[in-house]
Amino acid sequence: MIALEKISRIFEVGDQQVAALRDISLTLGQGEYVSLMGPSGSGKSTLLNLIGLLDRPSSGTYLLEGRNVSDLDDRQQAEVRSQKIGFVFQSFHLVPRLTAAQNVELPMMLAGVPADERQARVRALLQNYGLSERADHRPDQLSGGQRQRVAIARATVMNPRILLADEPTGNLDQATGREVMKLLENLVTQGITLVIVTHDVEIGARARRQLHMLDGQILSDETRAA
């Protein structure tokens, strides 16, 4: 499903070049559950952003479902993101002035989904995530766990094939973090490819496949037995 071929990402810092990713080749299949681990500055988030089409490689090729998406223009990449990729972030990134229901509805509004269908999907997702009674609450009226559940609902409302999560439990207590991980892992059973960036060894070890990064390269690629 995802094939990265000799991907590098170079940033210009003053008069110097900094290699955030170095010649990475990687294949991820549909329905895989993968964790990206490594110290700060190892390239985890840069790799996640490239997979999510939030950034472009300096060199190399990114094939998504056999299509070269690294050469698409910004509009085309935005269309692919909308249709195929969902994002969950450590800081939730909810719109403060919108209610939980409106935050979940937002991607569908941007994609032009009809109002009746939007409302039906929002109701179903909020019910699935135990948030029906919080539908009209703004983010500042929700707990951290509730905000992350809203963020997951928003990330999945367009039925993406890929879900990318950057430190999804980083702002949560341990018990709430485990609950959020169970929600994310349940999506894998539905065929979504889940890629999680984490510093937490325990969280990373939950993934079937674990990639360890260092200095912009994949140091190890391990798959545990089912």
BATOR-973728 format. One record per atom (N, C-alpha, C): x, y, z; residue in one letter. Coordinates in steps of 0.1 Angstrom, whole numbers, plus 5000, padded with zeros to 4 digits. Example, Ala and Ser with C-alpha at 12.3 -4.5 7.8 and 13.67 -1.06 7.14 Angstrom:
<guvexs>
+------+------+------+---+
|    x |    y |    z | r |
+------+------+------+---+
| 5132 | 4943 | 5078 | A |
| 5123 | 4955 | 5078 | A |
| 5132 | 4967 | 5078 | A |
| 5128 | 4978 | 5071 | S |
| 5137 | 4989 | 5071 | S |
| 5129 | 5000 | 5079 | S |
+------+------+------+---+
</guvexs>
This chain:
<guvexs>
+------+------+------+---+
|    x |    y |    z | r |
+------+------+------+---+
| 5008 | 4988 | 5000 | M |
| 5000 | 5000 | 5000 | M |
| 5009 | 5013 | 5000 | M |
| 5018 | 5013 | 5009 | I |
| 5028 | 5024 | 5010 | I |
| 5042 | 5019 | 5007 | I |
| 5048 | 5026 | 4997 | A |
| 5062 | 5022 | 4993 | A |
| 5070 | 5034 | 4992 | A |
| 5080 | 5036 | 5001 | L |
| 5090 | 5046 | 5000 | L |
| 5103 | 5041 | 4994 | L |
| 5108 | 5048 | 4984 | E |
| 5120 | 5043 | 4977 | E |
| 5131 | 5054 | 4978 | E |
| 5141 | 5051 | 4986 | K |
| 5153 | 5060 | 4987 | K |
| 5149 | 5074 | 4991 | K |
| 5140 | 5075 | 5001 | I |
| 5135 | 5088 | 5005 | I |
| 5146 | 5096 | 5014 | I |
| 5149 | 5108 | 5010 | S |
| 5157 | 5117 | 5019 | S |
| 5150 | 5130 | 5021 | S |
| 5152 | 5136 | 5032 | R |
| 5147 | 5150 | 5035 | R |
| 5158 | 5158 | 5040 | R |
| 5161 | 5169 | 5033 | I |
| 5172 | 5178 | 5037 | I |
| 5166 | 5191 | 5040 | I |
| 5169 | 5197 | 5052 | F |
| 5165 | 5210 | 5056 | F |
| 5177 | 5220 | 5055 | F |
| 5174 | 5232 | 5051 | E |
| 5184 | 5243 | 5050 | E |
| 5183 | 5250 | 5064 | E |
| 5194 | 5250 | 5071 | V |
| 5195 | 5257 | 5084 | V |
| 5206 | 5267 | 5083 | V |
| 5203 | 5280 | 5081 | G |
| 5213 | 5289 | 5078 | G |
| 5220 | 5286 | 5065 | G |
| 5233 | 5285 | 5066 | D |
| 5241 | 5281 | 5054 | D |
| 5245 | 5266 | 5055 | D |
| 5238 | 5258 | 5063 | Q |
| 5241 | 5244 | 5064 | Q |
| 5229 | 5236 | 5060 | Q |
| 5232 | 5223 | 5056 | Q |
| 5222 | 5214 | 5053 | Q |
| 5221 | 5203 | 5063 | Q |
| 5208 | 5201 | 5068 | V |
| 5206 | 5190 | 5079 | V |
| 5198 | 5179 | 5073 | V |
| 5203 | 5167 | 5073 | A |
| 5196 | 5156 | 5068 | A |
| 5187 | 5150 | 5079 | A |
| 5174 | 5152 | 5077 | A |
| 5164 | 5147 | 5087 | A |
| 5161 | 5132 | 5084 | A |
| 5161 | 5128 | 5071 | L |
| 5159 | 5115 | 5066 | L |
| 5170 | 5111 | 5056 | L |
| 5175 | 5099 | 5057 | R |
| 5186 | 5095 | 5048 | R |
| 5183 | 5082 | 5041 | R |
| 5179 | 5084 | 5028 | D |
| 5179 | 5072 | 5019 | D |
| 5170 | 5061 | 5025 | D |
| 5158 | 5064 | 5029 | I |
| 5149 | 5054 | 5035 | I |
| 5140 | 5047 | 5025 | I |
| 5141 | 5034 | 5025 | S |
| 5132 | 5026 | 5017 | S |
| 5123 | 5017 | 5027 | S |
| 5110 | 5017 | 5025 | L |
| 5101 | 5011 | 5034 | L |
| 5088 | 5008 | 5027 | L |
| 5082 | 4996 | 5030 | T |
| 5069 | 4992 | 5025 | T |
| 5060 | 4989 | 5037 | T |
| 5048 | 4994 | 5036 | L |
| 5038 | 4991 | 5047 | L |
| 5025 | 4986 | 5040 | L |
| 5020 | 4975 | 5045 | G |
| 5008 | 4969 | 5039 | G |
| 4995 | 4974 | 5045 | G |
| 4984 | 4971 | 5038 | Q |
| 4971 | 4975 | 5043 | Q |
| 4968 | 4967 | 5056 | Q |
| 4963 | 4974 | 5066 | G |
| 4960 | 4968 | 5079 | G |
| 4972 | 4966 | 5088 | G |
| 4983 | 4971 | 5085 | E |
| 4995 | 4969 | 5094 | E |
| 4994 | 4979 | 5106 | E |
| 5000 | 4975 | 5117 | Y |
| 5000 | 4983 | 5129 | Y |
| 5015 | 4985 | 5132 | Y |
| 5020 | 4997 | 5130 | V |
| 5034 | 5000 | 5131 | V |
| 5037 | 5011 | 5141 | V |
| 5047 | 5009 | 5148 | S |
| 5052 | 5020 | 5157 | S |
| 5066 | 5025 | 5152 | S |
| 5067 | 5038 | 5153 | L |
| 5080 | 5045 | 5150 | L |
| 5086 | 5050 | 5162 | L |
| 5098 | 5045 | 5166 | M |
| 5104 | 5048 | 5179 | M |
| 5118 | 5053 | 5176 | M |
| 5124 | 5060 | 5186 | G |
| 5137 | 5065 | 5185 | G |
| 5138 | 5078 | 5193 | G |
| 5150 | 5083 | 5196 | P |
| 5152 | 5095 | 5203 | P |
| 5147 | 5108 | 5196 | P |
| 5146 | 5119 | 5203 | S |
| 5142 | 5131 | 5196 | S |
| 5153 | 5135 | 5186 | S |
| 5148 | 5139 | 5174 | G |
| 5157 | 5143 | 5163 | G |
| 5161 | 5131 | 5155 | G |
| 5155 | 5119 | 5157 | S |
| 5158 | 5107 | 5149 | S |
| 5151 | 5107 | 5135 | S |
| 5141 | 5115 | 5134 | G |
| 5134 | 5116 | 5121 | G |
| 5120 | 5110 | 5121 | G |
| 5115 | 5106 | 5133 | K |
| 5102 | 5099 | 5133 | K |
| 5091 | 5108 | 5128 | K |
| 5090 | 5120 | 5133 | S |
| 5079 | 5129 | 5129 | S |
| 5080 | 5134 | 5115 | S |
| 5093 | 5135 | 5110 | T |
| 5095 | 5139 | 5096 | T |
| 5090 | 5128 | 5087 | T |
| 5093 | 5116 | 5091 | L |
| 5089 | 5104 | 5083 | L |
| 5073 | 5103 | 5083 | L |
| 5067 | 5106 | 5094 | L |
| 5053 | 5105 | 5095 | L |
| 5047 | 5116 | 5087 | L |
| 5052 | 5128 | 5087 | N |
| 5047 | 5139 | 5079 | N |
| 5048 | 5136 | 5064 | N |
| 5059 | 5130 | 5060 | L |
| 5060 | 5126 | 5046 | L |
| 5050 | 5116 | 5042 | L |
| 5048 | 5106 | 5050 | I |
| 5037 | 5096 | 5047 | I |
| 5024 | 5102 | 5046 | I |
| 5021 | 5113 | 5055 | G |
| 5009 | 5119 | 5055 | G |
| 5007 | 5131 | 5045 | G |
| 5017 | 5132 | 5036 | L |
| 5017 | 5143 | 5026 | L |
| 5016 | 5157 | 5032 | L |
| 5022 | 5158 | 5044 | L |
| 5023 | 5172 | 5050 | L |
| 5037 | 5178 | 5046 | L |
| 5045 | 5170 | 5040 | D |
| 5059 | 5174 | 5036 | D |
| 5063 | 5167 | 5024 | D |
| 5073 | 5172 | 5017 | R |
| 5077 | 5165 | 5005 | R |
| 5092 | 5160 | 5007 | R |
| 5096 | 5149 | 5001 | P |
| 5110 | 5145 | 5002 | P |
| 5118 | 5154 | 4993 | P |
| 5131 | 5155 | 4997 | S |
| 5141 | 5162 | 4989 | S |
| 5145 | 5153 | 4977 | S |
| 5145 | 5140 | 4979 | S |
| 5147 | 5130 | 4968 | S |
| 5140 | 5117 | 4972 | S |
| 5139 | 5109 | 4962 | G |
| 5132 | 5096 | 4964 | G |
| 5118 | 5096 | 4959 | G |
| 5111 | 5085 | 4960 | T |
| 5097 | 5084 | 4955 | T |
| 5088 | 5078 | 4965 | T |
| 5076 | 5083 | 4966 | Y |
| 5066 | 5078 | 4975 | Y |
| 5054 | 5073 | 4966 | Y |
| 5052 | 5060 | 4967 | L |
| 5040 | 5054 | 4960 | L |
| 5030 | 5050 | 4970 | L |
| 5017 | 5055 | 4968 | L |
| 5006 | 5052 | 4976 | L |
| 4996 | 5044 | 4968 | L |
| 4994 | 5032 | 4971 | E |
| 4985 | 5023 | 4964 | E |
| 4989 | 5023 | 4949 | E |
| 5002 | 5023 | 4947 | G |
| 5008 | 5022 | 4933 | G |
| 5009 | 5035 | 4926 | G |
| 5004 | 5046 | 4932 | R |
| 5004 | 5059 | 4925 | R |
| 5016 | 5068 | 4931 | R |
| 5023 | 5074 | 4922 | N |
| 5034 | 5082 | 4927 | N |
| 5028 | 5096 | 4932 | N |
| 5028 | 5097 | 4945 | V |
| 5022 | 5109 | 4951 | V |
| 5032 | 5120 | 4954 | V |
| 5045 | 5117 | 4953 | S |
| 5055 | 5127 | 4956 | S |
| 5056 | 5138 | 4946 | S |
| 5051 | 5135 | 4934 | D |
| 5051 | 5145 | 4923 | D |
| 5038 | 5153 | 4921 | D |
| 5028 | 5150 | 4930 | L |
| 5016 | 5157 | 4928 | L |
| 5017 | 5172 | 4933 | L |
| 5009 | 5181 | 4928 | D |
| 5009 | 5194 | 4932 | D |
| 5002 | 5195 | 4946 | D |
| 5002 | 5207 | 4952 | D |
| 4996 | 5209 | 4965 | D |
| 4981 | 5205 | 4966 | D |
| 4974 | 5209 | 4956 | R |
| 4960 | 5207 | 4955 | R |
| 4957 | 5192 | 4954 | R |
| 4964 | 5185 | 4946 | Q |
| 4963 | 5170 | 4944 | Q |
| 4966 | 5163 | 4957 | Q |
| 4977 | 5167 | 4963 | Q |
| 4981 | 5161 | 4976 | Q |
| 4970 | 5163 | 4987 | Q |
| 4965 | 5175 | 4987 | A |
| 4954 | 5178 | 4997 | A |
| 4942 | 5169 | 4994 | A |
| 4939 | 5166 | 4982 | E |
| 4928 | 5157 | 4978 | E |
| 4930 | 5143 | 4983 | E |
| 4943 | 5138 | 4981 | V |
| 4946 | 5125 | 4985 | V |
| 4945 | 5124 | 5001 | V |
| 4951 | 5134 | 5008 | R |
| 4950 | 5134 | 5022 | R |
| 4935 | 5133 | 5027 | R |
| 4927 | 5141 | 5021 | S |
| 4913 | 5141 | 5025 | S |
| 4906 | 5128 | 5023 | S |
| 4910 | 5121 | 5012 | Q |
| 4903 | 5108 | 5009 | Q |
| 4909 | 5096 | 5016 | Q |
| 4922 | 5096 | 5019 | K |
| 4929 | 5084 | 5023 | K |
| 4936 | 5084 | 5036 | K |
| 4938 | 5096 | 5042 | I |
| 4947 | 5097 | 5054 | I |
| 4941 | 5105 | 5065 | I |
| 4941 | 5099 | 5077 | G |
| 4937 | 5106 | 5089 | G |
| 4948 | 5109 | 5099 | G |
| 4947 | 5119 | 5107 | F |
| 4958 | 5123 | 5116 | F |
| 4953 | 5125 | 5130 | F |
| 4960 | 5120 | 5140 | V |
| 4958 | 5122 | 5154 | V |
| 4971 | 5127 | 5160 | V |
| 4969 | 5138 | 5168 | F |
| 4981 | 5145 | 5173 | F |
| 4981 | 5145 | 5188 | F |
| 4993 | 5147 | 5194 | Q |
| 4994 | 5148 | 5209 | Q |
| 4985 | 5159 | 5215 | Q |
| 4985 | 5170 | 5208 | S |
| 4978 | 5182 | 5214 | S |
| 4964 | 5183 | 5208 | S |
| 4959 | 5173 | 5202 | F |
| 4945 | 5171 | 5198 | F |
| 4942 | 5180 | 5185 | F |
| 4946 | 5193 | 5185 | H |
| 4944 | 5202 | 5174 | H |
| 4929 | 5203 | 5170 | H |
| 4921 | 5204 | 5181 | L |
| 4906 | 5207 | 5178 | L |
| 4905 | 5222 | 5177 | L |
| 4894 | 5226 | 5170 | V |
| 4891 | 5240 | 5168 | V |
| 4884 | 5245 | 5181 | V |
| 4890 | 5254 | 5189 | P |
| 4884 | 5257 | 5202 | P |
| 4870 | 5262 | 5202 | P |
| 4866 | 5270 | 5191 | R |
| 4853 | 5276 | 5191 | R |
| 4842 | 5267 | 5187 | R |
| 4846 | 5255 | 5181 | L |
| 4836 | 5245 | 5176 | L |
| 4833 | 5235 | 5187 | L |
| 4820 | 5230 | 5187 | T |
| 4816 | 5219 | 5196 | T |
| 4823 | 5206 | 5191 | T |
| 4822 | 5196 | 5199 | A |
| 4827 | 5182 | 5196 | A |
| 4821 | 5178 | 5182 | A |
| 4808 | 5179 | 5181 | A |
| 4801 | 5175 | 5169 | A |
| 4806 | 5183 | 5157 | A |
| 4808 | 5196 | 5158 | Q |
| 4812 | 5204 | 5147 | Q |
| 4827 | 5201 | 5143 | Q |
| 4835 | 5198 | 5153 | N |
| 4849 | 5194 | 5150 | N |
| 4849 | 5181 | 5142 | N |
| 4841 | 5172 | 5145 | V |
| 4841 | 5159 | 5138 | V |
| 4835 | 5161 | 5124 | V |
| 4826 | 5171 | 5123 | E |
| 4819 | 5173 | 5110 | E |
| 4828 | 5181 | 5100 | E |
| 4838 | 5188 | 5105 | L |
| 4846 | 5198 | 5097 | L |
| 4852 | 5192 | 5085 | L |
| 4859 | 5180 | 5086 | P |
| 4865 | 5174 | 5073 | P |
| 4855 | 5171 | 5063 | P |
| 4843 | 5167 | 5067 | M |
| 4832 | 5164 | 5057 | M |
| 4827 | 5177 | 5050 | M |
| 4826 | 5188 | 5058 | M |
| 4822 | 5201 | 5052 | M |
| 4832 | 5205 | 5042 | M |
| 4845 | 5204 | 5045 | L |
| 4855 | 5208 | 5035 | L |
| 4855 | 5199 | 5023 | L |
| 4851 | 5187 | 5024 | A |
| 4850 | 5177 | 5013 | A |
| 4837 | 5178 | 5005 | A |
| 4828 | 5186 | 5010 | G |
| 4815 | 5188 | 5003 | G |
| 4805 | 5177 | 5005 | G |
| 4806 | 5169 | 5016 | V |
| 4797 | 5159 | 5019 | V |
| 4783 | 5165 | 5022 | V |
| 4772 | 5160 | 5017 | P |
| 4759 | 5166 | 5020 | P |
| 4756 | 5166 | 5035 | P |
| 4748 | 5176 | 5039 | A |
| 4745 | 5179 | 5053 | A |
| 4739 | 5167 | 5060 | A |
| 4729 | 5160 | 5054 | D |
| 4722 | 5149 | 5060 | D |
| 4732 | 5138 | 5063 | D |
| 4741 | 5135 | 5053 | E |
| 4751 | 5124 | 5055 | E |
| 4761 | 5128 | 5066 | E |
| 4765 | 5141 | 5066 | R |
| 4774 | 5146 | 5076 | R |
| 4769 | 5143 | 5090 | R |
| 4756 | 5147 | 5092 | Q |
| 4750 | 5146 | 5106 | Q |
| 4749 | 5132 | 5110 | Q |
| 4745 | 5123 | 5101 | A |
| 4744 | 5109 | 5104 | A |
| 4757 | 5103 | 5108 | A |
| 4768 | 5106 | 5101 | R |
| 4781 | 5101 | 5104 | R |
| 4786 | 5106 | 5117 | R |
| 4783 | 5119 | 5120 | V |
| 4788 | 5125 | 5133 | V |
| 4781 | 5118 | 5144 | V |
| 4768 | 5116 | 5143 | R |
| 4760 | 5109 | 5154 | R |
| 4765 | 5095 | 5157 | R |
| 4768 | 5088 | 5146 | A |
| 4772 | 5074 | 5147 | A |
| 4786 | 5073 | 5154 | A |
| 4795 | 5082 | 5150 | L |
| 4809 | 5082 | 5155 | L |
| 4809 | 5086 | 5170 | L |
| 4801 | 5097 | 5173 | L |
| 4801 | 5101 | 5187 | L |
| 4795 | 5091 | 5196 | L |
| 4785 | 5084 | 5191 | Q |
| 4779 | 5073 | 5199 | Q |
| 4789 | 5061 | 5201 | Q |
| 4796 | 5058 | 5190 | N |
| 4806 | 5047 | 5191 | N |
| 4817 | 5050 | 5201 | N |
| 4821 | 5063 | 5202 | Y |
| 4832 | 5066 | 5211 | Y |
| 4826 | 5072 | 5225 | Y |
| 4814 | 5069 | 5228 | G |
| 4808 | 5073 | 5241 | G |
| 4808 | 5088 | 5243 | G |
| 4805 | 5095 | 5232 | L |
| 4806 | 5110 | 5233 | L |
| 4792 | 5117 | 5230 | L |
| 4782 | 5109 | 5229 | S |
| 4769 | 5115 | 5225 | S |
| 4765 | 5126 | 5234 | S |
| 4767 | 5124 | 5247 | E |
| 4763 | 5135 | 5256 | E |
| 4772 | 5147 | 5257 | E |
| 4783 | 5146 | 5249 | R |
| 4793 | 5157 | 5249 | R |
| 4793 | 5164 | 5235 | R |
| 4783 | 5160 | 5227 | A |
| 4783 | 5165 | 5213 | A |
| 4783 | 5181 | 5212 | A |
| 4776 | 5187 | 5222 | D |
| 4775 | 5202 | 5221 | D |
| 4785 | 5209 | 5230 | D |
| 4795 | 5202 | 5235 | H |
| 4805 | 5207 | 5244 | H |
| 4817 | 5212 | 5235 | H |
| 4823 | 5223 | 5239 | R |
| 4835 | 5228 | 5232 | R |
| 4847 | 5220 | 5238 | R |
| 4859 | 5220 | 5232 | P |
| 4871 | 5213 | 5237 | P |
| 4874 | 5217 | 5251 | P |
| 4873 | 5230 | 5255 | D |
| 4877 | 5234 | 5269 | D |
| 4867 | 5229 | 5279 | D |
| 4856 | 5222 | 5275 | Q |
| 4847 | 5217 | 5284 | Q |
| 4848 | 5201 | 5285 | Q |
| 4858 | 5196 | 5278 | L |
| 4861 | 5182 | 5277 | L |
| 4873 | 5178 | 5285 | L |
| 4874 | 5166 | 5290 | S |
| 4886 | 5160 | 5295 | S |
| 4896 | 5157 | 5284 | S |
| 4909 | 5155 | 5288 | G |
| 4919 | 5151 | 5278 | G |
| 4915 | 5139 | 5270 | G |
| 4910 | 5128 | 5277 | G |
| 4906 | 5116 | 5270 | G |
| 4894 | 5119 | 5261 | G |
| 4885 | 5127 | 5265 | Q |
| 4874 | 5130 | 5256 | Q |
| 4878 | 5138 | 5244 | Q |
| 4887 | 5147 | 5246 | R |
| 4892 | 5155 | 5234 | R |
| 4899 | 5146 | 5224 | R |
| 4907 | 5136 | 5230 | Q |
| 4914 | 5127 | 5220 | Q |
| 4904 | 5118 | 5213 | Q |
| 4893 | 5114 | 5220 | R |
| 4883 | 5106 | 5213 | R |
| 4876 | 5114 | 5202 | R |
| 4874 | 5127 | 5205 | V |
| 4868 | 5136 | 5194 | V |
| 4878 | 5136 | 5183 | V |
| 4891 | 5138 | 5186 | A |
| 4901 | 5139 | 5175 | A |
| 4902 | 5126 | 5167 | A |
| 4900 | 5115 | 5173 | I |
| 4900 | 5102 | 5166 | I |
| 4888 | 5101 | 5157 | I |
| 4876 | 5105 | 5162 | A |
| 4864 | 5105 | 5154 | A |
| 4866 | 5114 | 5142 | A |
| 4872 | 5126 | 5144 | R |
| 4874 | 5135 | 5133 | R |
| 4883 | 5129 | 5123 | R |
| 4894 | 5122 | 5128 | A |
| 4904 | 5116 | 5119 | A |
| 4898 | 5105 | 5110 | A |
| 4888 | 5098 | 5115 | T |
| 4882 | 5087 | 5108 | T |
| 4869 | 5089 | 5101 | T |
| 4864 | 5101 | 5103 | V |
| 4850 | 5103 | 5097 | V |
| 4850 | 5102 | 5082 | V |
| 4861 | 5104 | 5075 | M |
| 4861 | 5103 | 5061 | M |
| 4866 | 5089 | 5056 | M |
| 4866 | 5079 | 5066 | N |
| 4869 | 5065 | 5063 | N |
| 4883 | 5064 | 5056 | N |
| 4893 | 5069 | 5062 | P |
| 4906 | 5068 | 5056 | P |
| 4912 | 5054 | 5056 | P |
| 4921 | 5052 | 5047 | R |
| 4928 | 5039 | 5046 | R |
| 4940 | 5039 | 5056 | R |
| 4945 | 5051 | 5059 | I |
| 4957 | 5052 | 5067 | I |
| 4954 | 5061 | 5079 | I |
| 4958 | 5058 | 5091 | L |
| 4957 | 5067 | 5102 | L |
| 4971 | 5069 | 5108 | L |
| 4975 | 5081 | 5109 | L |
| 4989 | 5085 | 5114 | L |
| 4987 | 5092 | 5128 | L |
| 4993 | 5087 | 5138 | A |
| 4992 | 5092 | 5152 | A |
| 5006 | 5096 | 5157 | A |
| 5007 | 5109 | 5160 | D |
| 5020 | 5114 | 5166 | D |
| 5018 | 5116 | 5181 | D |
| 5024 | 5107 | 5188 | E |
| 5024 | 5108 | 5203 | E |
| 5009 | 5109 | 5208 | E |
| 5000 | 5100 | 5204 | P |
| 4986 | 5102 | 5207 | P |
| 4983 | 5101 | 5222 | P |
| 4992 | 5096 | 5230 | T |
| 4989 | 5095 | 5245 | T |
| 4998 | 5104 | 5253 | T |
| 5005 | 5113 | 5246 | G |
| 5015 | 5121 | 5252 | G |
| 5010 | 5131 | 5263 | G |
| 4997 | 5135 | 5261 | N |
| 4991 | 5145 | 5270 | N |
| 4981 | 5138 | 5279 | N |
| 4981 | 5125 | 5280 | L |
| 4971 | 5118 | 5288 | L |
| 4977 | 5110 | 5299 | L |
| 4969 | 5107 | 5310 | D |
| 4974 | 5099 | 5321 | D |
| 4975 | 5084 | 5315 | D |
| 4981 | 5076 | 5323 | Q |
| 4984 | 5062 | 5318 | Q |
| 4971 | 5055 | 5315 | Q |
| 4961 | 5055 | 5324 | A |
| 4949 | 5048 | 5322 | A |
| 4941 | 5053 | 5310 | A |
| 4940 | 5066 | 5309 | T |
| 4933 | 5072 | 5297 | T |
| 4941 | 5068 | 5284 | T |
| 4954 | 5069 | 5285 | G |
| 4962 | 5065 | 5273 | G |
| 4960 | 5051 | 5269 | G |
| 4958 | 5042 | 5278 | R |
| 4955 | 5028 | 5274 | R |
| 4941 | 5027 | 5267 | R |
| 4932 | 5035 | 5272 | E |
| 4918 | 5035 | 5266 | E |
| 4919 | 5040 | 5251 | E |
| 4927 | 5051 | 5250 | V |
| 4928 | 5056 | 5236 | V |
| 4935 | 5046 | 5227 | V |
| 4945 | 5039 | 5232 | M |
| 4952 | 5030 | 5224 | M |
| 4943 | 5018 | 5219 | M |
| 4934 | 5014 | 5228 | K |
| 4925 | 5004 | 5225 | K |
| 4916 | 5008 | 5213 | K |
| 4911 | 5021 | 5214 | L |
| 4903 | 5026 | 5203 | L |
| 4910 | 5026 | 5190 | L |
| 4923 | 5030 | 5190 | L |
| 4931 | 5031 | 5178 | L |
| 4934 | 5017 | 5173 | L |
| 4937 | 5007 | 5182 | E |
| 4940 | 4994 | 5178 | E |
| 4927 | 4987 | 5172 | E |
| 4916 | 4990 | 5177 | N |
| 4903 | 4985 | 5171 | N |
| 4902 | 4988 | 5156 | N |
| 4907 | 5000 | 5152 | L |
| 4906 | 5004 | 5138 | L |
| 4914 | 4995 | 5129 | L |
| 4925 | 4990 | 5135 | V |
| 4934 | 4981 | 5127 | V |
| 4926 | 4968 | 5123 | V |
| 4917 | 4964 | 5132 | T |
| 4909 | 4952 | 5129 | T |
| 4899 | 4955 | 5118 | T |
| 4897 | 4968 | 5115 | Q |
| 4888 | 4971 | 5104 | Q |
| 4895 | 4974 | 5091 | Q |
| 4908 | 4971 | 5091 | G |
| 4916 | 4972 | 5079 | G |
| 4924 | 4985 | 5077 | G |
| 4923 | 4994 | 5087 | I |
| 4931 | 5006 | 5086 | I |
| 4946 | 5004 | 5089 | I |
| 4954 | 5010 | 5081 | T |
| 4969 | 5009 | 5084 | T |
| 4972 | 5020 | 5095 | T |
| 4977 | 5016 | 5106 | L |
| 4979 | 5025 | 5118 | L |
| 4994 | 5026 | 5120 | L |
| 4999 | 5039 | 5119 | V |
| 5013 | 5042 | 5122 | V |
| 5014 | 5052 | 5133 | V |
| 5021 | 5048 | 5144 | I |
| 5022 | 5056 | 5156 | I |
| 5036 | 5060 | 5159 | I |
| 5038 | 5073 | 5161 | V |
| 5051 | 5078 | 5166 | V |
| 5050 | 5079 | 5181 | V |
| 5060 | 5073 | 5188 | T |
| 5059 | 5074 | 5203 | T |
| 5073 | 5073 | 5209 | T |
| 5075 | 5080 | 5221 | H |
| 5087 | 5078 | 5229 | H |
| 5085 | 5067 | 5239 | H |
| 5072 | 5063 | 5241 | D |
| 5069 | 5054 | 5252 | D |
| 5071 | 5040 | 5247 | D |
| 5081 | 5033 | 5253 | V |
| 5084 | 5019 | 5249 | V |
| 5073 | 5010 | 5251 | V |
| 5065 | 5012 | 5262 | E |
| 5053 | 5003 | 5264 | E |
| 5043 | 5004 | 5253 | E |
| 5040 | 5017 | 5249 | I |
| 5031 | 5019 | 5238 | I |
| 5036 | 5014 | 5225 | I |
| 5049 | 5016 | 5222 | G |
| 5055 | 5011 | 5210 | G |
| 5055 | 4996 | 5209 | G |
| 5057 | 4990 | 5220 | A |
| 5057 | 4975 | 5220 | A |
| 5044 | 4969 | 5217 | A |
| 5033 | 4976 | 5218 | R |
| 5020 | 4971 | 5215 | R |
| 5018 | 4968 | 5200 | R |
| 5026 | 4975 | 5191 | A |
| 5024 | 4974 | 5177 | A |
| 5030 | 4961 | 5172 | A |
| 5024 | 4955 | 5162 | R |
| 5029 | 4942 | 5157 | R |
| 5043 | 4944 | 5150 | R |
| 5044 | 4956 | 5144 | R |
| 5057 | 4959 | 5137 | R |
| 5063 | 4971 | 5143 | R |
| 5076 | 4971 | 5147 | Q |
| 5083 | 4982 | 5154 | Q |
| 5095 | 4986 | 5146 | Q |
| 5095 | 4999 | 5142 | L |
| 5106 | 5005 | 5135 | L |
| 5114 | 5014 | 5145 | L |
| 5127 | 5012 | 5146 | H |
| 5135 | 5020 | 5155 | H |
| 5144 | 5029 | 5146 | H |
| 5143 | 5042 | 5148 | M |
| 5151 | 5052 | 5140 | M |
| 5162 | 5059 | 5148 | M |
| 5172 | 5062 | 5140 | L |
| 5183 | 5070 | 5146 | L |
| 5190 | 5078 | 5135 | L |
| 5192 | 5090 | 5137 | D |
| 5199 | 5099 | 5128 | D |
| 5193 | 5098 | 5113 | D |
| 5180 | 5098 | 5113 | G |
| 5173 | 5099 | 5100 | G |
| 5173 | 5085 | 5092 | G |
| 5177 | 5075 | 5099 | Q |
| 5177 | 5062 | 5092 | Q |
| 5169 | 5051 | 5101 | Q |
| 5164 | 5041 | 5094 | I |
| 5157 | 5030 | 5102 | I |
| 5168 | 5020 | 5106 | I |
| 5170 | 5020 | 5120 | L |
| 5180 | 5012 | 5126 | L |
| 5176 | 4997 | 5126 | L |
| 5163 | 4995 | 5129 | S |
| 5158 | 4981 | 5130 | S |
| 5144 | 4981 | 5126 | S |
| 5139 | 4969 | 5121 | D |
| 5126 | 4967 | 5116 | D |
| 5122 | 4953 | 5121 | D |
| 5114 | 4953 | 5132 | E |
| 5111 | 4940 | 5138 | E |
| 5096 | 4938 | 5138 | E |
| 5092 | 4925 | 5136 | T |
| 5078 | 4921 | 5136 | T |
| 5076 | 4910 | 5146 | T |
| 5068 | 4912 | 5156 | R |
| 5066 | 4902 | 5166 | R |
| 5056 | 4892 | 5162 | R |
| 5056 | 4880 | 5168 | A |
| 5047 | 4870 | 5164 | A |
| 5033 | 4874 | 5168 | A |
| 5023 | 4869 | 5161 | A |
| 5009 | 4872 | 5164 | A |
| 5005 | 4865 | 5176 | A |
+------+------+------+---+
</guvexs>
